[in-house]
Amino acid sequence: MTGALGHILADIKQDRALRSIPVIILTTSSDERDVEACYAMGANSYMKKRIDLHEFMDAIQRMSDFWLEIAILPQGPE
């Protein structure tokens, strides 16, 4: 993964105040190289956008439910 997304992800994961924030990659790519690169740079989840609006909204809701209601996340620095 190169370009702006790679730089932004790297910046987030190198910043002490931001690194504990889950980063979810939402993309049109299902290329295994992109998936591996994002996880290697610290992405917490990788999701391919759905074409069908209802499927897309359902996937977003499930992702939101997981990260905001189910997952236990570390407290950020004080």
C-alpha positions in Angstrom: 0.0 0.0 0.0 1.4 3.3 -1.0 0.2 6.8 -1.4 -1.8 9.0 1.0 -3.6 6.1 2.7 -0.3 4.5 3.6 1.1 7.8 5.0 -2.1 8.5 7.0 -2.1 5.0 8.5 1.5 5.2 9.4 1.1 8.6 11.0 -1.8 7.4 13.1 0.0 4.3 14.3 3.1 6.3 15.1 1.3 8.9 17.1 1.1 8.0 20.8 -2.2 9.8 21.3 -3.8 8.1 18.2 -2.3 4.7 18.0 -5.0 3.0 20.1 -7.8 4.2 17.9 -9.0 1.3 15.7 -8.4 1.9 12.0 -10.8 0.3 9.7 -9.9 0.3 6.0 -12.9 0.6 3.8 -11.9 0.1 0.1 -12.9 -1.3 -3.2 -9.8 -3.5 -3.4 -9.7 -7.1 -2.5 -6.1 -7.5 -3.7 -4.3 -9.7 -1.2 -1.2 -7.4 -1.4 -3.4 -4.5 -0.2 -4.9 -6.5 2.6 -1.5 -7.6 3.8 0.0 -4.2 3.5 -2.8 -2.6 5.5 -2.5 -5.1 8.3 1.3 -4.9 8.3 1.0 -1.1 8.8 -1.4 -1.5 11.8 -4.9 -1.5 10.4 -7.3 -3.2 12.7 -9.8 -4.3 10.1 -10.1 -4.4 6.3 -13.5 -4.3 4.6 -14.3 -4.3 0.9 -17.1 -1.9 0.0 -20.3 -3.7 -1.1 -21.9 -2.6 -4.4 -25.5 -3.2 -3.2 -26.6 -0.4 -1.0 -28.5 -2.6 1.5 -25.5 -5.0 1.8 -23.2 -2.0 2.2 -25.3 -0.5 5.0 -25.6 -3.9 6.7 -21.9 -4.4 6.7 -21.3 -0.9 8.1 -23.8 -1.6 10.8 -22.2 -4.9 11.8 -18.7 -3.2 11.8 -20.1 -0.4 13.9 -21.7 -2.8 16.3 -18.5 -4.7 16.7 -16.2 -1.8 17.3 -18.5 0.4 19.3 -20.5 -2.2 21.4 -18.6 -5.5 21.5 -14.9 -4.9 21.3 -13.1 -3.8 24.5 -10.5 -1.2 23.5 -7.6 0.2 25.5 -7.9 3.6 27.2 -5.9 6.2 25.3 -3.1 8.1 27.0 -4.2 10.6 29.7 
